[in-house]
Amino acid sequence: MDSSVPRFPVTYKSLSLDIKGNKTGVVLCSCDDQFLVIATQIGAMGTILCARSAYFFH
């Protein structure tokens, strides 16, 4: 399942894929200079990463 919905202020993309035989859901969210990546193989929130840009480009 691929979905991408431009919603203010957070845009996201979600996908489901097979990793070593395990169904894995991934959600990528972005807002300004930050990204949130959520990955799960059990249907609940799994690994969470937050990355923020150290530089601002205009």
Buried (B, 14 or more C-beta within 10 A) or exposed (E): EEEEEEEEEEEBEBEEEEEEEEEBBBBBBBEEEEBBBBBBEEEEEEEEEEEEEEEEEE
